[in-house]
Amino acid sequence: MLRVILNGGDLVSWGLASALWPRVPRPLWRSWLDWQLFEQSITDLVVFGDTVAFSAEALACARENGVRTWVLENGYNRPDWVTLEPTGVNAYSCMSRDARAYRDVDLDEPVEESPHVGLITPYHTVNISSYFAGVVLGTPLFPTYRYPYAVPLWPQIFGHIRRYCVWLMRQNRWDREARVIMDDTRPFFVACLQREGDSQLIEHSDLKTNAAFMSQVITNFAKGAPRDHRLVFKNHPLDPGVEDLAARCHAIARKAKIADRVVFLEGGLFAPLARASKGVVAVNSTAAYAALGFGVPVKLLGRAVFDIDGLTDPRPLEHFWKAPAAPDADLFARFRRRLSARTQVYGSFHNPRNLSGTVKRLVERLVELDQFKASDQGADDPSNWREADWGENVTVLAADKRNASAMRPDSAGRSV
């Protein structure tokens, strides 16, 4: 396996063993990768996330050259799982958005239970901070690297460290604030924020910032929600704190003249809060996916792998406040079973005790999928292979201009 080292963060994470170091200007990245795929006889390309510019261009280049692609991400079924998909994750997943595609899922088949992987947030914070610090400090070694993220680097680094320290000191207080909300007899809805600058906002939503999300939700809530209902915003646990979202939330609520009905929570346990609520509103957060598992109505304002009629509420937001539609429990169980079997691998990218086991299981899954594709189950026809193996999401493929013929099975070999 070969690793591509683009910046100091990659160097900190991986070192130089079995590494490719592209010393080319940013506009030549695609050409350099095109040559390496040929020169190194690459058969598989693996990326973490599919929307960052470097990864998106690498995926497109690989598919044009007939190289298999694999996208890793944090798990849909968090925190004990990671995601592996061939074409993309979240809104680019190949999981079908048609509820009828899950009718044949066998819920009677036993599922092996896996233990909890342990704490993730502390290690995640360390990993993010060390990676971005490596990007900054490694600039002299990587003069052609161009930072592709929306949020500036240093504010993210210090913001994650500061927020984690605050969480250590205030987690009990934040839990109490959440319990106060639940103990109040007035009904409430929960609105989940995304991590600022995350691809879920920028790529998979028309609302590009948390401020835009809060503005739309609060304005709509002021016009359409029953007057005795409250709206509770819950911040993302990995928010770097670059912007004072609480202050922005309260300002928007005051402008809408419902400041007394809007609450902003920096933390607190999500599960009991969601279960006690009338419903959850989100862009496409995995917290909303968890809420479906609790039987809580969910309204999404973005695009997500679980945005399926029968799971999320398809009606306009103003209708959701008055009569939120609960998810179909049977459909959710069938969807989760298939999602888990086809996209989830037990493990964690962050807790160091689970890294070696996670890598081992990911390699086993890649080998398993490679053997499946090489079998006689329609592998000679790429379109049939893809539909039989993963389901169909033609809307996403059309929007992404991805060519199924580029994802054809090939003999095993080196990956990058």
C-alpha positions in Angstrom: 0.0 0.0 0.0 1.2 3.5 -0.9 0.3 6.6 1.0 0.1 10.1 -0.6 1.6 12.8 1.7 0.1 16.1 0.8 1.0 18.2 3.8 2.5 18.2 7.3 -0.6 16.8 8.8 -0.3 13.7 6.6 3.4 13.5 7.6 2.5 13.6 11.3 -0.2 10.9 10.9 1.7 8.5 8.6 5.4 9.2 8.4 7.3 8.6 5.2 7.2 4.8 5.0 5.7 3.6 1.6 4.9 7.2 0.8 4.4 9.2 -2.4 5.3 12.9 -2.0 3.8 15.0 -4.8 6.0 18.1 -5.2 3.9 19.7 -7.9 1.9 22.9 -8.0 -1.7 22.6 -7.0 -3.0 22.8 -10.7 -0.9 19.8 -11.5 -2.2 17.5 -8.7 -4.6 15.8 -11.0 -2.0 15.2 -13.7 0.5 13.9 -11.1 -2.0 11.4 -9.8 -3.0 10.3 -13.3 0.6 9.4 -13.9 1.1 7.7 -10.6 -1.9 5.5 -11.1 -0.2 4.2 -14.3 3.4 4.2 -13.0 2.6 2.4 -9.8 0.0 0.0 -11.3 -2.6 1.1 -8.8 -5.8 -1.0 -8.7 -7.6 0.6 -5.7 -7.8 4.2 -4.4 -8.8 4.8 -0.8 -9.7 8.3 0.6 -11.0 9.6 3.8 -14.0 11.7 2.9 -15.1 12.4 -0.7 -15.8 16.1 -0.8 -12.5 17.8 0.0 -11.0 19.1 -3.3 -8.0 16.8 -3.3 -10.1 13.7 -2.6 -12.8 14.6 -5.0 -10.3 15.1 -7.8 -8.5 11.9 -6.9 -11.8 9.9 -7.0 -12.7 11.3 -10.4 -9.2 10.6 -11.8 -9.3 7.0 -10.5 -12.7 6.3 -12.0 -11.6 7.7 -15.4 -8.7 5.3 -15.3 -10.7 2.2 -14.3 -9.3 2.1 -10.7 -11.6 0.9 -7.9 -12.5 3.6 -5.4 -13.2 3.3 -1.7 -14.3 6.1 0.6 -13.8 6.0 4.4 -15.7 8.1 6.9 -16.7 8.1 10.6 -19.5 5.6 11.0 -23.2 6.3 10.3 -23.8 4.0 13.4 -21.6 6.0 15.7 -19.6 5.7 17.8 -18.7 2.1 17.4 -18.5 1.9 13.6 -16.6 3.3 10.6 -18.0 3.7 7.1 -16.6 2.1 3.9 -18.4 2.7 0.6 -17.3 2.5 -3.1 -18.8 5.6 -4.6 -19.1 8.1 -1.7 -20.6 8.6 1.7 -23.6 10.4 3.1 -25.5 12.0 0.2 -23.2 10.3 -2.3 -23.8 6.9 -0.8 -25.1 4.1 -3.2 -27.7 3.1 -0.6 -31.1 3.4 -2.2 -33.4 6.2 -1.1 -36.4 4.1 -2.1 -38.2 2.5 0.8 -39.2 -0.4 -1.3 -35.6 -1.5 -1.7 -35.5 -2.7 1.9 -38.6 -4.9 1.9 -36.5 -8.1 1.4 -34.2 -7.4 4.4 -34.4 -10.4 6.8 -34.8 -9.1 10.3 -34.8 -12.6 11.8 -31.2 -13.3 10.8 -29.2 -12.9 14.1 -26.6 -10.1 14.3 -23.4 -10.4 16.3 -23.2 -7.8 19.1 -20.0 -5.8 19.4 -18.7 -4.2 22.5 -18.5 -0.4 22.8 -15.2 1.0 21.4 -14.8 3.4 24.3 -14.2 7.2 24.4 -13.8 8.9 21.1 -14.1 12.7 21.6 -10.8 13.2 23.5 -8.8 11.3 20.9 -10.7 12.9 18.1 -9.8 16.4 19.5 -6.2 15.4 19.7 -6.1 14.0 16.2 -7.8 17.0 14.7 -5.5 19.5 16.5 -2.3 17.6 15.8 -3.2 17.2 12.2 -3.9 20.9 11.6 -0.8 21.9 13.6 1.2 19.6 11.3 -0.3 21.3 8.3 0.7 24.7 9.6 4.2 23.8 10.8 4.9 21.7 7.7 4.3 24.6 5.3 8.0 25.0 4.5 8.2 21.4 3.4 5.0 21.6 1.4 5.0 25.0 -0.3 2.6 24.0 -3.1 -0.1 22.7 -0.7 -3.3 24.8 -0.7 -5.5 24.5 2.4 -9.0 23.4 1.1 -11.2 23.9 4.2 -13.6 26.7 4.9 -12.6 27.5 8.5 -9.1 29.0 9.1 -6.5 26.6 10.6 -5.2 28.3 13.7 -8.6 29.1 15.1 -9.6 25.5 14.5 -6.5 24.2 16.4 -6.9 26.4 19.4 -10.7 26.2 19.2 -10.8 22.4 19.5 -8.4 22.4 22.4 -10.3 25.2 24.2 -13.7 23.6 23.7 -12.5 20.2 25.0 -11.1 21.8 28.1 -14.3 23.7 28.6 -16.2 20.4 28.1 -14.2 18.8 30.9 -15.1 21.6 33.3 -18.7 22.1 32.3 -20.1 18.8 31.1 -22.1 18.3 34.3 -23.5 21.8 34.1 -24.4 21.2 30.4 -26.2 18.0 31.4 -28.1 19.9 34.1 -29.2 22.5 31.5 -30.5 19.8 29.3 -32.4 18.2 32.1 -34.0 21.6 32.9 -35.4 21.6 29.4 -36.8 18.1 29.7 -38.3 18.8 33.2 -40.3 21.8 31.8 -43.8 20.7 30.9 -43.8 22.8 27.7 -43.2 20.8 24.5 -40.0 21.4 22.5 -38.2 20.6 19.3 -34.4 20.0 19.0 -32.4 21.5 16.2 -28.9 19.9 15.7 -26.0 22.1 14.4 -23.2 20.7 12.2 -19.5 21.3 12.7 -18.8 24.6 11.0 -17.2 24.2 7.6 -18.2 20.5 7.4 -19.0 19.0 4.0 -22.5 18.2 5.3 -23.2 21.9 5.2 -21.1 23.0 2.3 -21.5 20.0 -0.1 -24.7 18.3 1.0 -26.9 21.3 1.8 -28.0 24.6 0.4 -27.5 26.1 3.8 -23.7 26.6 3.9 -23.3 27.8 7.5 -24.8 27.1 10.9 -26.0 30.7 11.0 -28.0 30.2 7.8 -29.5 27.0 9.3 -30.4 28.8 12.5 -31.9 31.7 10.7 -34.1 29.6 8.5 -35.3 27.3 11.3 -36.0 30.2 13.8 -37.8 32.3 11.2 -40.0 29.3 10.2 -40.6 28.3 13.8 -41.8 31.8 14.7 -44.3 31.7 11.8 -45.6 28.1 12.0 -45.0 26.5 15.4 -47.6 26.4 18.2 -47.0 29.3 20.6 -46.5 27.1 23.6 -43.7 25.1 21.9 -40.0 25.8 22.4 -37.0 25.4 20.0 -33.7 24.0 21.5 -30.5 24.3 19.5 -27.8 21.8 20.4 -24.2 22.6 19.4 -22.0 20.0 17.6 -19.6 18.3 20.1 -16.7 19.1 17.8 -17.6 22.7 17.1 -14.2 24.6 17.1 -15.8 27.7 18.6 -14.6 30.0 15.8 -17.9 31.8 15.9 -20.1 32.5 19.0 -23.0 30.5 17.8 -25.0 30.9 21.0 -24.8 34.7 20.6 -25.8 34.5 17.0 -28.7 32.2 17.8 -30.1 34.5 20.5 -29.7 37.5 18.1 -31.7 35.8 15.4 -34.4 34.8 18.0 -34.7 38.3 19.2 -35.1 39.6 15.7 -37.9 37.0 15.2 -39.4 38.1 18.5 -39.3 34.6 20.0 -36.3 34.9 22.3 -38.3 33.5 25.2 -39.0 30.3 23.3 -35.5 29.6 21.9 -32.7 27.9 23.9 -29.1 27.2 23.0 -27.3 24.2 24.5 -23.5 23.9 24.2 -23.6 20.3 25.3 -25.5 17.7 27.3 -26.6 14.2 26.4 -28.4 14.1 23.1 -30.3 10.8 23.5 -32.6 11.7 26.4 -33.1 15.2 25.0 -34.2 13.8 21.6 -36.5 11.2 23.2 -38.2 13.9 25.2 -38.7 16.2 22.2 -41.6 16.5 19.7 -39.1 16.1 16.9 -35.6 16.8 15.6 -34.6 19.2 12.8 -31.1 19.0 11.2 -29.3 19.5 8.0 -28.2 15.9 7.7 -26.5 15.1 11.1 -26.0 11.5 12.2 -27.6 12.7 15.5 -30.8 12.9 13.5 -30.2 9.3 12.2 -29.9 8.3 15.9 -33.1 10.1 16.6 -34.9 7.9 14.0 -33.8 4.9 16.0 -35.5 6.4 19.1 -38.7 6.7 17.1 -38.5 10.5 17.1 -39.8 12.4 14.1 -37.0 14.0 12.0 -37.0 16.7 9.4 -33.9 17.2 7.3 -33.0 20.4 5.5 -30.0 18.9 3.6 -29.3 15.6 1.7 -28.5 12.5 3.6 -28.2 8.7 3.1 -31.2 8.2 5.5 -33.5 10.8 3.9 -36.2 8.3 2.9 -39.9 8.7 2.8 -41.2 6.7 5.8 -38.1 7.6 7.8 -37.8 11.4 7.7 -40.7 13.8 7.3 -40.9 14.8 3.6 -43.3 17.7 4.1 -42.3 21.4 4.4 -40.9 22.5 7.7 -43.9 24.6 8.6 -46.0 21.4 8.7 -43.5 19.6 10.8 -44.0 21.9 13.8 -47.7 21.2 13.9 -47.9 17.5 13.1 -44.4 15.8 13.0 -44.5 12.4 11.2 -42.9 9.6 13.2 -40.6 7.2 11.4 -41.7 3.7 10.4 -40.0 1.5 13.0 -40.0 -1.6 10.7 -38.5 0.4 7.8 -35.8 1.8 10.0 -34.9 -1.6 11.3 -34.6 -3.0 7.8 -32.7 0.1 6.5 -30.3 0.0 9.5 -29.7 -3.7 9.0 -28.8 -3.3 5.4 -26.8 -0.1 5.9 -24.8 -1.9 8.6 -24.1 -4.9 6.5 -23.0 -3.0 3.4 -21.3 0.1 4.7 -20.3 -0.3 8.3 -17.2 -1.9 9.8 -16.8 -2.2 13.6 -14.1 0.0 15.0 -12.8 3.5 15.4 -10.3 5.8 13.7 -9.7 7.7 16.9 -9.5 5.5 20.0 -5.9 4.1 19.8 -7.0 0.8 21.4 -9.1 0.0 18.4 -6.9 1.2 15.5 -5.2 -2.1 14.7 -8.4 -4.1 14.9 -10.2 -1.5 12.8 -7.5 -1.7 10.1 -7.7 -5.5 10.1 -11.4 -5.5 9.7 -11.3 -2.9 6.9 -8.8 -5.0 5.0 -10.9 -8.0 5.4 -14.0 -6.2 4.2 -12.1 -4.9 1.1 -10.9 -8.4 0.3 -14.4 -9.7 0.8 -15.9 -7.1 -1.5 -13.2 -7.7 -4.1 -14.0 -11.5 -4.1 -17.7 -10.7 -4.4 -17.1 -8.5 -7.5 -14.9 -11.1 -9.1 -17.5 -13.8 -8.7 -20.2 -14.6 -11.3 -22.8 -12.3 -9.7 -23.0 -9.9 -12.7 -19.4 -8.7 -12.4 -19.0 -8.6 -16.1 -21.6 -5.9 -16.3 -20.7 -2.9 -14.1 -24.2 -1.5 -13.9 -25.6 -4.9 -12.8 -22.8 -5.4 -10.3 -23.3 -2.0 -8.7 -27.1 -2.4 -8.4 -27.0 -5.9 -7.1 -24.2 -5.2 -4.6 -25.1 -1.7 -3.2 -28.5 -0.5 -4.4 -29.1 2.4 -6.7 -28.9 6.1 -6.2 -29.1 7.5 -9.8 -29.9 11.0 -8.6 -26.6 11.3 -6.8 -24.6 9.7 -9.7 -26.1 12.0 -12.2 -25.4 15.1 -10.1 -21.8 13.9 -9.5 -21.3 12.9 -13.1 -19.8 9.6 -12.1 -19.4 6.9 -14.7 -20.3 3.4 -13.5 -18.1 1.9 -16.1 -15.1 3.4 -14.3 -15.9 1.2 -11.3 -15.3 -2.1 -13.0 -13.8 -5.1 -11.2 -10.1 -5.7 -11.8 -7.4 -8.0 -10.5 -6.1 -7.2 -7.0 -3.0 -5.1 -6.8 -1.5 -2.1 -5.1 -3.7 0.6 -3.6 -3.0 4.2 -2.8 
